[in-house]
Amino acid sequence: MAKDEDDLKVTCQMNWDLPGVISERVGVKVWAANNVVEMLSAGDTIPFIARYRKERTGDMEVDKIREVERNMEELRAVETKATMVLKAVKKLGKLSGELKCALENSILLSEVEALYAPYKPGHKGTLAERARALGLEPLALQYINHPWRVNVDTYVRLGTKGLSSHAEVEAGVQHILADMMTKDKDVIDLVRQLANDRGVALESSEAKGLKKKLSEKSHDKELDKAYKYETYFNFRRQVSHIQPHQVLAINRGEEHKILSVTITYPQNIKHRFSQSLKRRWLREEHRMPAAAIAMVKKAIEDAFDRLTQPQMTRQIRSELLKEARKSSIEVFAKNLKQLLLMQPCRGKSIIGLDPGFTNGCKTAVISDTGKVLDTTVLYLRDHSMKRKILDLVSKHRCNIIAIGDGSGCRETEKVISDVIKENKANIHYCIVRESGASIYSVTDVAKQELPNLEPSLRSAVSIARRLLDPLAEFVKVDPKHIGVGQYQHDMPEKQMQTSLDSVVEECVSFVGVDVNTASEHLLRRTAGLTATRAKNIVEWREKNGAFINRDQIRHVKGVGPKSYEQCAGFIRVHNTSPASLTTEVKEEEPEASTSASGGRKRKATTKVTKAKKAKMSDQPNPLDMTSIHPESYPQAQQLLERIGVNPSQVGHTNFIRQVQDFTRKTSVTKLAEEFSVGEPTMNLIVGALQQPLNYDFREGFEKPLFRSGTRGFDELKVGETLTGKVENVTHFGAFVDVGVGETGLLHNSGMKGQSIQLGNRLEVKVLSLDKGRKRFGLEFVKFG
């Protein structure tokens, strides 16, 4: 029993500092990395840290904080795995000092996995382990520590496998020495360095027997599949320069047995390895017997050929895949962010069209608040479709049409274009991303929102609302269904989901939510809130009426001090007619606190069992309409007094002018010193007080691209300049919709060093045309 308890206490004392490694990987100061790790471990959300803890992060951007979090989780996973391996191997009675040292110096999961592989159930064990089992370790140590005392003959046992001859004993000693060498800390560091050598390359070629296999099958599908990988039939790229999309494509080709992949090393890699180990293990070479020198040299060669090089190859492939996946998820997340932060189309009634042939175009008209005004089904081949479109436009005084980009989009766009042209109508249309709309239409959420509509008509409503307010509508769909990524199905689902959810939370939080009008879906995506807390907020306002101030959120069931701290700055309370409100509330149990390691502790117990009556403030606070966090209200109020403005006028033109006039005469640095706050916090306060009440964080992002006419693909000409919108961004370029039914590829080489993002409006020049395959290449001209 005591032994079992001792085993449970065994942990790996990692020989690296968490903030230090993160600092090096992410490129931030150690103190900033340490602070972010502390805050994340304490349960702080990324949006909260990014906006309200700039002093502690050195004004770190959201993406950097997210990168710190990812590395923190990776390194903690390494530590956890290393401890698990240590315990497992110790339980087997096979834990050596070299293995323990190697585990404690691991900084990659692939390194820990490689160390654990020989000890997994079903594995025959390493050659070194078998040699140790034969009792050869003392002899191996003699070769290093007392080489002149070595006597191999005393270990020979005729008839015993592995000891039956002089050669077998020496082979066992060689395996033990090679194992010891590869687990040495300095050697582990050297191998990492060698694996990153610029000369290391990845090569891919046709898989052996591929041509024969294709000729035997001669199926078009098989040929098409192989043709997709033709680029990689004779491919070589330095590991340090290979692109993420190339790694993913090559791995997929290898999986389909179309490609053969190898890692090649420059000739000097083995020489550098050998020389380094000789300096370490043959320091006393001039005093060692020739036999001992020969043994150590053979062990060094064996260590590289049998252990190190294969391990490096596995590690390089593993890290390439990990980085390619990470990079692809980052591209997906970046695209999603741009999509969610697209400017809303405010104050307009919109017609939403979900294109279709056989079953018609599902059509919905919504008001400027998203309310459904009308629904119908229009048929592309029906001559009366154009008249019906005009009738809807006239009836609802609507001149904006949102067309889903799915099947039938091009044909629907042509009909709308003809309506505009033939009637000289003041109508504009926009192509809207349709992905996920049909999935949304059959969810419980859709049934609850639109109970009297068929799923197909709900899709049309969703398409219209995606133009009206992209963020509010897209949050109803699982982000992985929105379709703005690359090699999406090759990504680890949990890793991708976590990243995308984090981006959604960031976007919703930074835009801010009106607690009195926001949907439950928006609220649950706000930093500090969960599905349960969001539901409770909605129920609270349905029962008690509109929230009058932020402080009332504290009294919602499940919103404790930590939740309130995290969400308060992102919630807005707009009130024009405050009403007195006194509610009997129950004192909630304290929230589960967060331990320093990030784990959840038990709820603190409380002796309070009876409901307590507490009066909530019934007065609105004008600062609740801003992005200023309640913790900074004292400083904000002092500043308002100093300026001499009425807080009730926050957001009004005259108020903003007075704040601007005052700040021109001083500096944020002086104000921060005067009011004893950090400069970033004072900067936030001053900035928030200069924003109008209708300020929208999305104003700096892209607007929808409206068109009033279309053209055919066959009309394209090389050299002409077109206006388009970026529909997707990948590692190798961007796909741009220029209104011809197909997206053109703006390759990285044609971007002229510009950073192109999803949703950007561009002027592009047609570089190449492939009319047979309906493909065309583009070159960046300018932002449009």
TAGIUR-V385372 format. One record per backbone hydrogen bond with DSSP energy under -0.5 kcal/mol. NH is the residue of the N-H (numbers start at 1). CO is the residue of the C=O. Records with the same first field share a line. If there is no record, write none. Layout:
NH = CO ; CO
This chain:
5 = 1
6 = 2
7 = 3
8 = 4
9 = 5
10 = 6 ; 7
13 = 11
14 = 12
15 = 104
18 = 16
21 = 17
22 = 18
23 = 19
24 = 20
25 = 21
26 = 22
27 = 23
28 = 23
33 = 29
34 = 30
35 = 31
36 = 32
37 = 33
38 = 34
39 = 35
40 = 36
41 = 37
42 = 38
43 = 40
44 = 39
49 = 45
50 = 46
51 = 47
52 = 48
53 = 49
56 = 53
57 = 53
58 = 54
59 = 54
65 = 61
66 = 62
67 = 63
68 = 64
69 = 65
70 = 66
71 = 67
72 = 68
73 = 69
74 = 70
75 = 71
76 = 72
77 = 73
78 = 74
79 = 75
80 = 76
81 = 77
82 = 78
83 = 79
84 = 80
85 = 81
86 = 82
87 = 83
88 = 84
89 = 85
90 = 86
91 = 87
92 = 88
93 = 90
94 = 89
96 = 94
100 = 96
101 = 97
102 = 98
103 = 99
104 = 100
105 = 101 ; 102
106 = 103
112 = 108
113 = 109
114 = 110
115 = 111
116 = 112
117 = 113
119 = 116
120 = 116 ; 117
123 = 120
130 = 126
131 = 127
132 = 128
133 = 129
134 = 130
135 = 132
136 = 131
140 = 136
141 = 137
142 = 138
143 = 139
144 = 140
145 = 141
146 = 142
149 = 146
150 = 147
154 = 151
155 = 152
156 = 152 ; 153
157 = 163
160 = 157
161 = 159
163 = 160
164 = 160
169 = 165
170 = 166
171 = 167
172 = 168
173 = 169
174 = 170
175 = 171
176 = 172
177 = 173
178 = 174
179 = 175
180 = 176
181 = 177
182 = 178
183 = 179
184 = 181
188 = 184
189 = 185
190 = 186
191 = 187
192 = 188
193 = 189
194 = 190
195 = 191
196 = 192 ; 193
197 = 194
200 = 197
201 = 264
202 = 237
203 = 262
204 = 235
205 = 260
206 = 233
207 = 258
210 = 207
213 = 209
214 = 210
215 = 211
216 = 212
217 = 213
218 = 214
223 = 219
224 = 220
225 = 221
226 = 222
227 = 223
228 = 224
229 = 226
230 = 227
232 = 229
233 = 230
235 = 204 ; 232
237 = 202
239 = 200
241 = 238
242 = 238
246 = 243
247 = 243
248 = 244
249 = 245
250 = 246
251 = 247
252 = 248
253 = 249
254 = 250
255 = 251
256 = 252
257 = 254
258 = 253
259 = 253
260 = 205
262 = 203
264 = 201 ; 262
269 = 266
271 = 267
272 = 268
273 = 269
274 = 270
275 = 271
276 = 272
277 = 273
278 = 274
279 = 275
280 = 276
281 = 277
282 = 278
285 = 282
287 = 284
288 = 284 ; 285
293 = 289
294 = 290
295 = 291
296 = 292
297 = 293
298 = 294
299 = 295
300 = 296
301 = 297
302 = 298
303 = 299
304 = 300
305 = 301
306 = 302
307 = 302 ; 303
308 = 303
309 = 304
311 = 307
312 = 308
313 = 309
314 = 310
315 = 311
316 = 312
317 = 313
318 = 314
319 = 315
320 = 316
321 = 317
322 = 318
323 = 319
324 = 320
325 = 321
326 = 322
327 = 323
328 = 324
329 = 325
330 = 326
331 = 327
332 = 328
333 = 329
334 = 330
335 = 331
336 = 332
337 = 333
338 = 334
339 = 335
340 = 336
341 = 337
342 = 339
343 = 702
345 = 467 ; 468
346 = 344
348 = 345
350 = 366
351 = 400
352 = 350 ; 364
353 = 402
354 = 362
355 = 353
360 = 357
361 = 378
362 = 354 ; 360
363 = 376
364 = 352
365 = 374
366 = 350
367 = 371
370 = 367
373 = 365
374 = 365
376 = 363
378 = 361
382 = 379
383 = 381
385 = 382
388 = 384
389 = 385
390 = 386
391 = 387
392 = 388
393 = 389
394 = 390
395 = 391
396 = 392
397 = 394
398 = 393
400 = 349
401 = 428
402 = 351
403 = 401 ; 430
404 = 353 ; 402
405 = 432
409 = 406
412 = 408
413 = 409
414 = 410
415 = 411
416 = 412
417 = 413
418 = 414
419 = 415
420 = 416
421 = 417
422 = 418
423 = 419
424 = 420
425 = 420
427 = 425
428 = 399
429 = 707
430 = 401
432 = 403 ; 430
437 = 434
440 = 436
441 = 437
442 = 438 ; 439
443 = 440
446 = 440
447 = 443
448 = 444
449 = 445
450 = 446
453 = 450
457 = 454
458 = 454
459 = 455
460 = 456
461 = 457
462 = 458
463 = 459
464 = 460
465 = 461
466 = 462
467 = 463 ; 464
468 = 464
469 = 465
473 = 469
474 = 470
475 = 471
476 = 473
477 = 474
481 = 478
482 = 479
490 = 487
491 = 488
496 = 492
497 = 493
498 = 494
499 = 495
500 = 496
501 = 497
502 = 498
503 = 499
504 = 500
505 = 501
506 = 502
507 = 503
508 = 504
509 = 505
510 = 506
511 = 507
512 = 508
513 = 570
515 = 513 ; 572
517 = 514
518 = 514
523 = 519
524 = 520
525 = 521 ; 522
526 = 523
529 = 526
534 = 530
535 = 531
536 = 532
537 = 533
538 = 534
539 = 535
540 = 536
541 = 537
542 = 538
543 = 539
544 = 540
545 = 541
552 = 549
553 = 550
554 = 551
555 = 552
556 = 553
559 = 556
560 = 558
564 = 560
565 = 561
566 = 562
567 = 563
568 = 564
570 = 567
571 = 567 ; 568
572 = 513
573 = 624
575 = 573
585 = 583 ; 612
595 = 593 ; 599
598 = 595
601 = 593
609 = 607
614 = 583 ; 612
616 = 614
622 = 620
624 = 621
625 = 622
626 = 623
632 = 629
633 = 630
636 = 632
637 = 633
638 = 634
639 = 635
640 = 636
641 = 637
642 = 638
643 = 639
644 = 640
645 = 640
647 = 645
649 = 646
650 = 647
652 = 649
656 = 652
657 = 653
658 = 654
659 = 655
660 = 656
661 = 657
662 = 658
663 = 659
664 = 660
665 = 661 ; 662
666 = 663
671 = 667
672 = 668
673 = 669
674 = 670
675 = 671
676 = 673
677 = 672
682 = 678
683 = 679
684 = 680
685 = 681
686 = 682
687 = 683
688 = 684
689 = 685
690 = 687
691 = 688
693 = 651
695 = 692
699 = 696
700 = 697
701 = 698
706 = 704
707 = 429
711 = 739
715 = 712
716 = 713
719 = 766
720 = 717
722 = 764
724 = 762
725 = 737
726 = 760
727 = 735
728 = 735
730 = 733
734 = 746
735 = 728
736 = 734 ; 744
737 = 725
738 = 736 ; 742
744 = 736
745 = 776
746 = 734 ; 744
747 = 745 ; 778
748 = 732
750 = 747
751 = 748
754 = 751
756 = 754
759 = 726
760 = 757
762 = 724 ; 760
763 = 782
764 = 722 ; 762
765 = 779
766 = 720
767 = 765 ; 777
768 = 777
770 = 775
774 = 770
775 = 770
777 = 768
778 = 745
779 = 765
780 = 750
781 = 763
782 = 763
784 = 761
